Amino acid sequence: MTDVLLVEDDPLLREATQLSLERYGYQVRTASDGLAGLAQFRDRAPDVAVLDVMLPHLDGVSLVRRIREVSRVPVLMISARTDPVDVVLGLEAGADDYLTKPYDVPVLVARIRSALRRATDFAGTGPSAAEESLLQIGDLTVDTASMEIRRAGQLLDLTPTERRLMLEFASEPGVVLSRAALLERVWDYAWDGDSRVVDIHLQRLRRKIGRDRIETVRGFGYKLVATPPPNNP
């Protein structure tokens, strides 16, 4: 049974969400503040964590950072629509996705399933058995069997979401992928006019593989290049 850690300080919303997720077959542990949530995480890492941004004692963004120090467990953040800065900070801290309040439970369940699918698909299965499982783009190597991604032979520490992004780009090097296409392929949901989740993850991926390896094609999207563009700082 999938273990969900729900950290939410609003008692009514926490209880309602817990009961709803349990109806979908999840095992749900809850905490009412950030420190309690961190203690539960350290006691037993869940399969997925759902965190509110505004938490007492230890806020959601700080909690994500503490989790990312020790784990790649999928993390979804919940934020009010009036807190866009908190959402950006949460994604930059390492959250995989976010929802705005109020949200529908079926949407939350869909996001949880998507996050778990990415984590399961790219958990790594050891060295690849066949040469054709290797994608080579310049000094970047993507092993589609083990989902190990290397730059100049050095193994990169990527989250499951970053690995999924990298696979999409590496499968079609030089092809421009729009934000809408990336949302559908990586996060499994249709374009809703908010590109922050894509943009923030691309920023984090660029820091790890090289800022100039993913080129922005203004008005269209992004593409992976084998070598950095000329005259690019």
DOMARTI-823457 format. One record per residue (C-alpha): chain; z, x, y. Coordinates in steps of 0.2 Angstrom, whole numbers, always signed. Example, Ala and Ser with C-alpha at 12.3 -4.5 7.8 and 13.67 -1.06 7.14 Angstrom:
<rs>
<r><chain>A</chain><up>+39</up><east>+62</east><north>-22</north></r>
<r><chain>A</chain><up>+36</up><east>+68</east><north>-5</north></r>
</rs>
This chain:
<rs>
<r><chain>A</chain><up>+0</up><east>+0</east><north>+0</north></r>
<r><chain>A</chain><up>-5</up><east>+7</east><north>+17</north></r>
<r><chain>A</chain><up>+10</up><east>+12</east><north>+27</north></r>
<r><chain>A</chain><up>+10</up><east>+8</east><north>+46</north></r>
<r><chain>A</chain><up>+22</up><east>+15</east><north>+59</north></r>
<r><chain>A</chain><up>+23</up><east>+3</east><north>+73</north></r>
<r><chain>A</chain><up>+32</up><east>+9</east><north>+89</north></r>
<r><chain>A</chain><up>+34</up><east>-5</east><north>+102</north></r>
<r><chain>A</chain><up>+48</up><east>-9</east><north>+113</north></r>
<r><chain>A</chain><up>+44</up><east>-27</east><north>+116</north></r>
<r><chain>A</chain><up>+54</up><east>-36</east><north>+102</north></r>
<r><chain>A</chain><up>+44</up><east>-52</east><north>+102</north></r>
<r><chain>A</chain><up>+27</up><east>-42</east><north>+101</north></r>
<r><chain>A</chain><up>+34</up><east>-30</east><north>+89</north></r>
<r><chain>A</chain><up>+40</up><east>-43</east><north>+77</north></r>
<r><chain>A</chain><up>+24</up><east>-54</east><north>+79</north></r>
<r><chain>A</chain><up>+13</up><east>-39</east><north>+75</north></r>
<r><chain>A</chain><up>+23</up><east>-33</east><north>+61</north></r>
<r><chain>A</chain><up>+22</up><east>-50</east><north>+52</north></r>
<r><chain>A</chain><up>+4</up><east>-52</east><north>+56</north></r>
<r><chain>A</chain><up>+0</up><east>-34</east><north>+48</north></r>
<r><chain>A</chain><up>+11</up><east>-38</east><north>+33</north></r>
<r><chain>A</chain><up>+0</up><east>-54</east><north>+30</north></r>
<r><chain>A</chain><up>-15</up><east>-42</east><north>+29</north></r>
<r><chain>A</chain><up>-6</up><east>-32</east><north>+16</north></r>
<r><chain>A</chain><up>+1</up><east>-18</east><north>+26</north></r>
<r><chain>A</chain><up>+18</up><east>-10</east><north>+24</north></r>
<r><chain>A</chain><up>+25</up><east>-9</east><north>+41</north></r>
<r><chain>A</chain><up>+40</up><east>+1</east><north>+48</north></r>
<r><chain>A</chain><up>+45</up><east>-2</east><north>+66</north></r>
<r><chain>A</chain><up>+54</up><east>+7</east><north>+80</north></r>
<r><chain>A</chain><up>+59</up><east>+1</east><north>+97</north></r>
<r><chain>A</chain><up>+58</up><east>+18</east><north>+107</north></r>
<r><chain>A</chain><up>+49</up><east>+34</east><north>+106</north></r>
<r><chain>A</chain><up>+63</up><east>+45</east><north>+99</north></r>
<r><chain>A</chain><up>+66</up><east>+32</east><north>+85</north></r>
<r><chain>A</chain><up>+48</up><east>+32</east><north>+81</north></r>
<r><chain>A</chain><up>+47</up><east>+51</east><north>+80</north></r>
<r><chain>A</chain><up>+62</up><east>+51</east><north>+69</north></r>
<r><chain>A</chain><up>+54</up><east>+39</east><north>+57</north></r>
<r><chain>A</chain><up>+38</up><east>+49</east><north>+57</north></r>
<r><chain>A</chain><up>+47</up><east>+65</east><north>+53</north></r>
<r><chain>A</chain><up>+57</up><east>+56</east><north>+39</north></r>
<r><chain>A</chain><up>+40</up><east>+50</east><north>+31</north></r>
<r><chain>A</chain><up>+23</up><east>+52</east><north>+39</north></r>
<r><chain>A</chain><up>+14</up><east>+35</east><north>+38</north></r>
<r><chain>A</chain><up>-4</up><east>+32</east><north>+34</north></r>
<r><chain>A</chain><up>-7</up><east>+27</east><north>+52</north></r>
<r><chain>A</chain><up>+3</up><east>+25</east><north>+68</north></r>
<r><chain>A</chain><up>+2</up><east>+12</east><north>+81</north></r>
<r><chain>A</chain><up>+11</up><east>+17</east><north>+97</north></r>
<r><chain>A</chain><up>+14</up><east>+8</east><north>+114</north></r>
<r><chain>A</chain><up>+11</up><east>+19</east><north>+129</north></r>
<r><chain>A</chain><up>+26</up><east>+13</east><north>+139</north></r>
<r><chain>A</chain><up>+41</up><east>+17</east><north>+128</north></r>
<r><chain>A</chain><up>+59</up><east>+21</east><north>+132</north></r>
<r><chain>A</chain><up>+67</up><east>+38</east><north>+129</north></r>
<r><chain>A</chain><up>+50</up><east>+46</east><north>+124</north></r>
<r><chain>A</chain><up>+34</up><east>+39</east><north>+130</north></r>
<r><chain>A</chain><up>+19</up><east>+36</east><north>+119</north></r>
<r><chain>A</chain><up>+9</up><east>+50</east><north>+126</north></r>
<r><chain>A</chain><up>+23</up><east>+62</east><north>+123</north></r>
<r><chain>A</chain><up>+25</up><east>+55</east><north>+106</north></r>
<r><chain>A</chain><up>+7</up><east>+58</east><north>+102</north></r>
<r><chain>A</chain><up>+8</up><east>+76</east><north>+107</north></r>
<r><chain>A</chain><up>+24</up><east>+78</east><north>+96</north></r>
<r><chain>A</chain><up>+15</up><east>+70</east><north>+81</north></r>
<r><chain>A</chain><up>-1</up><east>+81</east><north>+84</north></r>
<r><chain>A</chain><up>+10</up><east>+97</east><north>+82</north></r>
<r><chain>A</chain><up>+12</up><east>+93</east><north>+64</north></r>
<r><chain>A</chain><up>+0</up><east>+80</east><north>+58</north></r>
<r><chain>A</chain><up>-18</up><east>+73</east><north>+59</north></r>
<r><chain>A</chain><up>-12</up><east>+56</east><north>+54</north></r>
<r><chain>A</chain><up>-23</up><east>+43</east><north>+63</north></r>
<r><chain>A</chain><up>-15</up><east>+36</east><north>+79</north></r>
<r><chain>A</chain><up>-19</up><east>+21</east><north>+89</north></r>
<r><chain>A</chain><up>-12</up><east>+18</east><north>+106</north></r>
<r><chain>A</chain><up>-9</up><east>+1</east><north>+114</north></r>
<r><chain>A</chain><up>-9</up><east>+0</east><north>+133</north></r>
<r><chain>A</chain><up>-10</up><east>-13</east><north>+147</north></r>
<r><chain>A</chain><up>-27</up><east>-15</east><north>+156</north></r>
<r><chain>A</chain><up>-18</up><east>-9</east><north>+172</north></r>
<r><chain>A</chain><up>-14</up><east>+8</east><north>+165</north></r>
<r><chain>A</chain><up>-30</up><east>+17</east><north>+163</north></r>
<r><chain>A</chain><up>-23</up><east>+34</east><north>+167</north></r>
<r><chain>A</chain><up>-10</up><east>+32</east><north>+152</north></r>
<r><chain>A</chain><up>-25</up><east>+28</east><north>+140</north></r>
<r><chain>A</chain><up>-34</up><east>+43</east><north>+146</north></r>
<r><chain>A</chain><up>-18</up><east>+54</east><north>+144</north></r>
<r><chain>A</chain><up>-15</up><east>+47</east><north>+127</north></r>
<r><chain>A</chain><up>-33</up><east>+51</east><north>+121</north></r>
<r><chain>A</chain><up>-32</up><east>+68</east><north>+128</north></r>
<r><chain>A</chain><up>-15</up><east>+71</east><north>+119</north></r>
<r><chain>A</chain><up>-24</up><east>+67</east><north>+102</north></r>
<r><chain>A</chain><up>-24</up><east>+48</east><north>+99</north></r>
<r><chain>A</chain><up>-39</up><east>+42</east><north>+90</north></r>
<r><chain>A</chain><up>-42</up><east>+25</east><north>+98</north></r>
<r><chain>A</chain><up>-33</up><east>+13</east><north>+109</north></r>
<r><chain>A</chain><up>-32</up><east>-6</east><north>+112</north></r>
<r><chain>A</chain><up>-28</up><east>-15</east><north>+128</north></r>
<r><chain>A</chain><up>-15</up><east>-29</east><north>+129</north></r>
<r><chain>A</chain><up>-16</up><east>-43</east><north>+125</north></r>
<r><chain>A</chain><up>-25</up><east>-40</east><north>+109</north></r>
<r><chain>A</chain><up>-30</up><east>-50</east><north>+94</north></r>
<r><chain>A</chain><up>-22</up><east>-45</east><north>+77</north></r>
<r><chain>A</chain><up>-39</up><east>-45</east><north>+68</north></r>
<r><chain>A</chain><up>-46</up><east>-33</east><north>+81</north></r>
<r><chain>A</chain><up>-31</up><east>-22</east><north>+78</north></r>
<r><chain>A</chain><up>-33</up><east>-23</east><north>+59</north></r>
<r><chain>A</chain><up>-52</up><east>-18</east><north>+61</north></r>
<r><chain>A</chain><up>-47</up><east>-3</east><north>+72</north></r>
<r><chain>A</chain><up>-34</up><east>+2</east><north>+59</north></r>
<r><chain>A</chain><up>-46</up><east>+1</east><north>+45</north></r>
<r><chain>A</chain><up>-59</up><east>+11</east><north>+54</north></r>
<r><chain>A</chain><up>-46</up><east>+25</east><north>+58</north></r>
<r><chain>A</chain><up>-41</up><east>+25</east><north>+40</north></r>
<r><chain>A</chain><up>-59</up><east>+26</east><north>+34</north></r>
<r><chain>A</chain><up>-62</up><east>+41</east><north>+45</north></r>
<r><chain>A</chain><up>-47</up><east>+50</east><north>+39</north></r>
<r><chain>A</chain><up>-51</up><east>+46</east><north>+21</north></r>
<r><chain>A</chain><up>-69</up><east>+51</east><north>+22</north></r>
<r><chain>A</chain><up>-65</up><east>+68</east><north>+30</north></r>
<r><chain>A</chain><up>-49</up><east>+73</east><north>+22</north></r>
<r><chain>A</chain><up>-58</up><east>+87</east><north>+14</north></r>
<r><chain>A</chain><up>-63</up><east>+90</east><north>-4</north></r>
<r><chain>A</chain><up>-63</up><east>+109</east><north>-6</north></r>
<r><chain>A</chain><up>-78</up><east>+120</east><north>-5</north></r>
<r><chain>A</chain><up>-96</up><east>+112</east><north>-6</north></r>
<r><chain>A</chain><up>-104</up><east>+113</east><north>-23</north></r>
<r><chain>A</chain><up>-122</up><east>+113</east><north>-17</north></r>
<r><chain>A</chain><up>-131</up><east>+123</east><north>-3</north></r>
<r><chain>A</chain><up>-139</up><east>+107</east><north>+3</north></r>
<r><chain>A</chain><up>-122</up><east>+101</east><north>+9</north></r>
<r><chain>A</chain><up>-122</up><east>+114</east><north>+23</north></r>
<r><chain>A</chain><up>-129</up><east>+109</east><north>+40</north></r>
<r><chain>A</chain><up>-133</up><east>+125</east><north>+51</north></r>
<r><chain>A</chain><up>-135</up><east>+123</east><north>+70</north></r>
<r><chain>A</chain><up>-135</up><east>+140</east><north>+78</north></r>
<r><chain>A</chain><up>-118</up><east>+148</east><north>+74</north></r>
<r><chain>A</chain><up>-110</up><east>+131</east><north>+69</north></r>
<r><chain>A</chain><up>-109</up><east>+126</east><north>+51</north></r>
<r><chain>A</chain><up>-105</up><east>+109</east><north>+44</north></r>
<r><chain>A</chain><up>-101</up><east>+107</east><north>+26</north></r>
<r><chain>A</chain><up>-104</up><east>+88</east><north>+23</north></r>
<r><chain>A</chain><up>-95</up><east>+89</east><north>+6</north></r>
<r><chain>A</chain><up>-79</up><east>+96</east><north>+12</north></r>
<r><chain>A</chain><up>-81</up><east>+92</east><north>+30</north></r>
<r><chain>A</chain><up>-76</up><east>+110</east><north>+35</north></r>
<r><chain>A</chain><up>-83</up><east>+114</east><north>+51</north></r>
<r><chain>A</chain><up>-85</up><east>+132</east><north>+57</north></r>
<r><chain>A</chain><up>-91</up><east>+142</east><north>+72</north></r>
<r><chain>A</chain><up>-97</up><east>+159</east><north>+69</north></r>
<r><chain>A</chain><up>-88</up><east>+158</east><north>+52</north></r>
<r><chain>A</chain><up>-71</up><east>+153</east><north>+59</north></r>
<r><chain>A</chain><up>-64</up><east>+137</east><north>+53</north></r>
<r><chain>A</chain><up>-61</up><east>+124</east><north>+67</north></r>
<r><chain>A</chain><up>-46</up><east>+113</east><north>+68</north></r>
<r><chain>A</chain><up>-53</up><east>+96</east><north>+71</north></r>
<r><chain>A</chain><up>-46</up><east>+79</east><north>+69</north></r>
<r><chain>A</chain><up>-55</up><east>+66</east><north>+58</north></r>
<r><chain>A</chain><up>-62</up><east>+58</east><north>+73</north></r>
<r><chain>A</chain><up>-69</up><east>+74</east><north>+80</north></r>
<r><chain>A</chain><up>-76</up><east>+78</east><north>+63</north></r>
<r><chain>A</chain><up>-85</up><east>+62</east><north>+62</north></r>
<r><chain>A</chain><up>-92</up><east>+65</east><north>+79</north></r>
<r><chain>A</chain><up>-98</up><east>+82</east><north>+74</north></r>
<r><chain>A</chain><up>-106</up><east>+75</east><north>+58</north></r>
<r><chain>A</chain><up>-116</up><east>+63</east><north>+69</north></r>
<r><chain>A</chain><up>-122</up><east>+76</east><north>+80</north></r>
<r><chain>A</chain><up>-126</up><east>+89</east><north>+67</north></r>
<r><chain>A</chain><up>-135</up><east>+76</east><north>+56</north></r>
<r><chain>A</chain><up>-148</up><east>+74</east><north>+71</north></r>
<r><chain>A</chain><up>-147</up><east>+90</east><north>+81</north></r>
<r><chain>A</chain><up>-157</up><east>+89</east><north>+97</north></r>
<r><chain>A</chain><up>-157</up><east>+70</east><north>+96</north></r>
<r><chain>A</chain><up>-149</up><east>+60</east><north>+111</north></r>
<r><chain>A</chain><up>-135</up><east>+49</east><north>+105</north></r>
<r><chain>A</chain><up>-129</up><east>+36</east><north>+117</north></r>
<r><chain>A</chain><up>-111</up><east>+31</east><north>+120</north></r>
<r><chain>A</chain><up>-115</up><east>+14</east><north>+112</north></r>
<r><chain>A</chain><up>-122</up><east>+22</east><north>+96</north></r>
<r><chain>A</chain><up>-107</up><east>+34</east><north>+95</north></r>
<r><chain>A</chain><up>-95</up><east>+19</east><north>+97</north></r>
<r><chain>A</chain><up>-104</up><east>+10</east><north>+83</north></r>
<r><chain>A</chain><up>-106</up><east>+25</east><north>+71</north></r>
<r><chain>A</chain><up>-89</up><east>+33</east><north>+73</north></r>
<r><chain>A</chain><up>-77</up><east>+19</east><north>+79</north></r>
<r><chain>A</chain><up>-86</up><east>+5</east><north>+70</north></r>
<r><chain>A</chain><up>-86</up><east>-7</east><north>+85</north></r>
<r><chain>A</chain><up>-99</up><east>-13</east><north>+97</north></r>
<r><chain>A</chain><up>-101</up><east>-6</east><north>+115</north></r>
<r><chain>A</chain><up>-89</up><east>-15</east><north>+126</north></r>
<r><chain>A</chain><up>-93</up><east>-7</east><north>+143</north></r>
<r><chain>A</chain><up>-78</up><east>+6</east><north>+141</north></r>
<r><chain>A</chain><up>-84</up><east>+23</east><north>+137</north></r>
<r><chain>A</chain><up>-67</up><east>+32</east><north>+139</north></r>
<r><chain>A</chain><up>-64</up><east>+34</east><north>+121</north></r>
<r><chain>A</chain><up>-80</up><east>+42</east><north>+118</north></r>
<r><chain>A</chain><up>-79</up><east>+53</east><north>+134</north></r>
<r><chain>A</chain><up>-62</up><east>+60</east><north>+130</north></r>
<r><chain>A</chain><up>-66</up><east>+64</east><north>+112</north></r>
<r><chain>A</chain><up>-82</up><east>+73</east><north>+117</north></r>
<r><chain>A</chain><up>-72</up><east>+83</east><north>+130</north></r>
<r><chain>A</chain><up>-59</up><east>+88</east><north>+116</north></r>
<r><chain>A</chain><up>-74</up><east>+92</east><north>+104</north></r>
<r><chain>A</chain><up>-82</up><east>+103</east><north>+117</north></r>
<r><chain>A</chain><up>-67</up><east>+113</east><north>+120</north></r>
<r><chain>A</chain><up>-67</up><east>+118</east><north>+101</north></r>
<r><chain>A</chain><up>-85</up><east>+121</east><north>+98</north></r>
<r><chain>A</chain><up>-90</up><east>+127</east><north>+115</north></r>
<r><chain>A</chain><up>-92</up><east>+117</east><north>+131</north></r>
<r><chain>A</chain><up>-111</up><east>+120</east><north>+132</north></r>
<r><chain>A</chain><up>-115</up><east>+115</east><north>+114</north></r>
<r><chain>A</chain><up>-115</up><east>+96</east><north>+117</north></r>
<r><chain>A</chain><up>-128</up><east>+93</east><north>+132</north></r>
<r><chain>A</chain><up>-126</up><east>+78</east><north>+143</north></r>
<r><chain>A</chain><up>-143</up><east>+69</east><north>+146</north></r>
<r><chain>A</chain><up>-139</up><east>+59</east><north>+161</north></r>
<r><chain>A</chain><up>-142</up><east>+40</east><north>+159</north></r>
<r><chain>A</chain><up>-145</up><east>+42</east><north>+140</north></r>
<r><chain>A</chain><up>-131</up><east>+50</east><north>+131</north></r>
<r><chain>A</chain><up>-128</up><east>+67</east><north>+123</north></r>
<r><chain>A</chain><up>-136</up><east>+79</east><north>+111</north></r>
<r><chain>A</chain><up>-131</up><east>+94</east><north>+100</north></r>
<r><chain>A</chain><up>-140</up><east>+110</east><north>+104</north></r>
<r><chain>A</chain><up>-142</up><east>+125</east><north>+93</north></r>
<r><chain>A</chain><up>-140</up><east>+138</east><north>+107</north></r>
<r><chain>A</chain><up>-132</up><east>+135</east><north>+124</north></r>
<r><chain>A</chain><up>-145</up><east>+130</east><north>+138</north></r>
<r><chain>A</chain><up>-150</up><east>+144</east><north>+150</north></r>
<r><chain>A</chain><up>-141</up><east>+147</east><north>+166</north></r>
<r><chain>A</chain><up>-126</up><east>+136</east><north>+160</north></r>
<r><chain>A</chain><up>-109</up><east>+143</east><north>+166</north></r>
</rs>
